């Protein structure tokens, strides 16, 4: 399985590297990093990642879209959104963390679907599409090929849930134990929603 991670300036560090820690422990799983123009992408935590140009993706297994402060700008970047839409339509699965769901919502691909996002940015995320059935209390939501998670660390829970769905619960539990993480297994409950 190949996971195409889409990055943009000011992505949220844990949105990316929490799930990457999980996916990196799965046999035969590869991770590739892409951005609109390719090159170095950085964020406010001074993380710098070398990326490939987004239109050079090699496979269409899983598209992974993090959130972060940069989404506020990228929701108006039509070229970026068109690339996300094209990749998402071809991908077997699409996973978002935090405000990454706002980017996906702006493409129209979440219209009529259930989704969630970061609770502290929930009103802003909802303002990007009133055609999505936004589920505020969920830790993560699965609707068809779309997995959306709440804020930041919820991406780790969703990643483990995704692994559980496709590789088995035992493998997901082994990964959670290996990284010493208390996995929130109930996708319908998020302590942060209130």
C-alpha positions as CSV (number, residue, x, y, z in Angstrom):
1,X,0.0,0.0,0.0
2,X,1.3,3.4,-0.9
3,X,0.3,6.6,1.0
4,X,0.6,9.9,-0.8
5,X,1.0,12.6,1.9
6,X,0.0,16.1,0.6
7,X,1.8,19.0,2.3
8,X,1.5,22.8,2.2
9,X,3.1,25.6,4.1
10,X,2.2,25.6,7.8
11,X,0.9,22.1,8.0
12,X,0.4,20.8,11.5
13,X,3.3,18.6,12.6
14,X,1.5,15.9,14.5
15,X,-1.3,15.8,11.9
16,X,1.4,14.3,9.6
17,X,3.9,12.5,11.8
18,X,1.5,10.9,14.2
19,X,-0.2,8.9,11.4
20,X,3.1,8.5,9.6
21,X,4.5,6.8,12.7
22,X,1.6,4.3,12.5
23,X,1.7,3.7,8.7
24,X,5.5,3.3,8.8
25,X,5.0,0.2,11.0
26,X,2.8,-1.5,8.5
27,X,4.5,-4.1,6.3
28,X,4.8,-3.2,2.6
29,X,3.5,0.4,3.2
30,X,5.4,3.2,1.5
31,X,5.0,6.9,2.1
32,X,5.6,9.6,-0.5
33,X,5.4,13.4,0.2
34,X,4.0,15.8,-2.3
35,X,3.2,19.5,-2.6
36,X,1.8,21.7,-5.3
37,X,5.2,22.8,-6.7
38,X,7.5,20.2,-5.0
39,X,10.6,21.2,-3.1
40,X,11.0,22.0,0.6
41,X,7.8,22.6,2.6
42,X,8.1,24.0,6.1
43,X,5.9,24.8,9.0
44,X,5.9,27.0,12.2
45,X,7.6,24.2,14.1
46,X,10.6,24.6,11.7
47,X,10.0,21.2,10.2
48,X,11.3,21.0,6.6
49,X,10.2,18.2,4.3
50,X,11.4,17.5,0.8
51,X,8.4,16.9,-1.5
52,X,7.8,15.9,-5.0
53,X,5.5,17.9,-7.3
54,X,1.9,16.9,-6.7
55,X,1.2,15.9,-10.3
56,X,4.0,13.3,-10.2
57,X,2.1,10.9,-7.8
58,X,2.9,7.3,-8.8
59,X,0.1,5.3,-7.3
60,X,-3.5,6.0,-6.2
61,X,-3.8,3.8,-3.1
62,X,-4.3,6.3,-0.3
63,X,-4.4,10.1,-0.3
64,X,-3.5,11.7,3.1
65,X,-4.3,15.3,3.8
66,X,-3.3,16.9,7.1
67,X,-4.6,20.1,8.5
68,X,-2.9,23.1,10.2
69,X,-2.9,26.9,10.0
70,X,-2.0,26.7,6.3
71,X,-5.4,25.4,5.4
72,X,-6.8,28.9,5.9
73,X,-4.9,30.0,2.8
74,X,-5.2,26.8,0.8
75,X,-9.0,26.7,0.8
76,X,-8.8,29.5,-1.7
77,X,-6.0,28.0,-3.8
78,X,-8.1,26.7,-6.7
79,X,-5.1,25.0,-8.4
80,X,-4.3,23.1,-5.2
81,X,-7.9,22.1,-4.6
82,X,-8.2,20.9,-8.2
83,X,-5.1,18.7,-7.7
84,X,-6.5,17.3,-4.5
85,X,-9.9,16.6,-6.2
86,X,-8.2,14.8,-9.1
87,X,-6.0,12.7,-6.8
88,X,-8.9,12.0,-4.4
89,X,-11.2,10.8,-7.2
90,X,-8.5,8.3,-8.3
91,X,-7.5,7.1,-4.9
92,X,-8.9,4.0,-3.2
93,X,-9.0,5.8,0.1
94,X,-8.8,9.4,1.3
95,X,-7.8,10.3,4.8
96,X,-7.8,13.7,6.4
97,X,-6.7,15.0,9.8
98,X,-8.0,18.1,11.5
99,X,-8.7,21.0,9.1
100,X,-7.5,18.9,6.2
101,X,-11.2,18.0,5.9
102,X,-11.9,21.7,5.0
103,X,-9.7,21.3,1.9
104,X,-11.5,18.1,0.9
105,X,-14.9,19.7,1.6
106,X,-14.0,22.6,-0.8
107,X,-13.5,20.1,-3.6
108,X,-17.2,19.0,-3.3
109,X,-16.2,15.3,-2.8
110,X,-17.6,15.3,0.7
111,X,-21.0,16.6,-0.4
112,X,-23.7,14.5,1.2
113,X,-21.2,12.5,3.3
114,X,-20.5,12.4,7.0
115,X,-17.2,14.0,8.1
116,X,-15.6,15.6,11.2
117,X,-12.7,17.9,11.9
118,X,-10.9,19.8,14.7
119,X,-13.3,20.9,17.3
120,X,-11.6,24.2,18.0
121,X,-11.9,25.1,14.3
122,X,-15.2,23.3,13.7
123,X,-17.2,26.4,12.8
124,X,-14.6,27.6,10.3
125,X,-14.4,24.1,8.8
126,X,-18.2,23.9,8.5
127,X,-18.2,27.3,6.8
128,X,-16.3,25.7,3.9
129,X,-19.2,23.5,2.9
130,X,-22.8,23.3,4.1
131,X,-23.4,20.2,2.0
132,X,-21.4,18.0,4.3
133,X,-23.0,16.1,7.2
134,X,-20.5,17.4,9.9
135,X,-20.4,15.1,13.0
136,X,-19.0,17.2,15.8
137,X,-18.8,14.6,18.6
138,X,-16.9,12.0,16.6
139,X,-13.2,11.2,17.0
140,X,-13.1,10.1,13.4
141,X,-15.7,9.3,10.8
142,X,-15.7,6.8,7.9
143,X,-18.0,7.3,5.0
144,X,-17.2,5.0,2.0
145,X,-13.6,5.6,1.0
146,X,-13.3,8.8,3.1
147,X,-11.8,8.8,6.6
148,X,-11.9,12.2,8.4
149,X,-10.6,12.8,11.9
150,X,-10.8,15.4,14.6
151,X,-7.9,17.6,15.6
152,X,-4.2,16.7,15.7
153,X,-3.7,13.6,17.9
154,X,-7.1,12.2,16.6
155,X,-5.2,11.5,13.4
156,X,-3.2,8.8,15.2
157,X,-6.5,7.1,16.4
158,X,-7.9,7.3,12.8
159,X,-4.7,5.9,11.4
160,X,-4.9,2.9,13.8
161,X,-8.5,2.5,12.9
162,X,-7.6,2.5,9.2
163,X,-4.9,-0.1,9.8
164,X,-7.4,-2.2,11.9
165,X,-10.0,-2.0,9.1
166,X,-7.5,-3.2,6.4
167,X,-4.8,-5.2,8.2
168,X,-6.7,-6.4,11.2
169,X,-7.3,-5.2,14.8
170,X,-4.4,-7.3,16.1
171,X,-1.9,-5.5,13.9
172,X,-3.3,-2.1,14.9
173,X,-3.1,-3.0,18.6
174,X,0.5,-4.3,18.1
175,X,1.4,-0.9,16.6
176,X,-0.3,1.1,19.4
177,X,1.6,-1.0,21.9
178,X,4.9,-0.6,20.1
179,X,4.6,3.2,20.0
180,X,3.2,3.2,23.6
181,X,0.0,5.0,22.6
182,X,-3.4,4.7,24.3
183,X,-5.5,4.2,21.3
184,X,-9.0,5.7,21.5
185,X,-10.8,2.9,19.7
186,X,-14.3,4.3,19.7
187,X,-14.5,6.5,16.6
188,X,-17.8,8.0,17.8
189,X,-16.5,9.5,21.0
190,X,-14.2,12.5,21.3
191,X,-13.5,14.0,24.7
192,X,-12.7,17.4,23.1
193,X,-16.0,18.0,21.3
194,X,-17.6,20.0,24.1
